[in-house]
Amino acid sequence: MSIRKPMGASRSSTKDPDLITRTKASVSTMFNNAQSKLSSIDPKQAARDTGTWIHDHPYQSAFYGTTGLIVAVPALVAAPALGAAGFGANGVVIGSAAAASQGPAVAAGSLFATLTSAGAGGYGVPIIYGAVQGVAASTGGVVAGVNAWMKWKKAPKSERSKEGDTAEEEEEIDGEETIGSQAPESRNAKL
């Protein structure tokens, strides 16, 4: 019996001492750069800047804070959602949406079985919590990316940076509209 290598893997890449040396040097440079940038940050100024940003962007701050909280503690969302759907601590709750969707036979490892297990605190808990964390992190990342793109797109071409804005270059753009940056009543007024 022979051991199969993953697709795309070549025997020479694992035995190339120059590749290993270059990789080590690259990683070392990356860590040294990160260390020097982190050591140059003034914690008091960073706290002031963060507070100012939170004050200027209350809806985005609430969104990112909530998203971070869900990623850190997925039970805040998953447990109530499982209970509301009818996946309780003692199994499927009679008369619930889960009971209505349950078939005559539930296959082991199916979505229904995993949700039932998660509701009862079994093997499904890390699976469902991981899914909740993934959705929350992805949503936060997409919203942050869209906001950054909208801000970049509204900036005059002369002010656009190909590498992204730095703290020194960043300034408020008049009429900036980003996801979550407007009060609900001002969004509805435009409709």
Buried (B, 14 or more C-beta within 10 A) or exposed (E): EEEEEEEEEEEEEEEEEEEEEEEEEEEEEEEEEEEEEEEEEEEEEEEEEEEEEBEEBEBBBEBBEBBEEBBEBBEEBBBEBBBEBBBBEEBBBEEBEBBEEBEEEEEEEEEBBBBBBBBBEEEBBEBBBEBBBEBBBEBBEEBBEEBEEBBBEBBEEEEEEEEEBEEEEEEEBEEBBBBBBBEEEEEEEEE
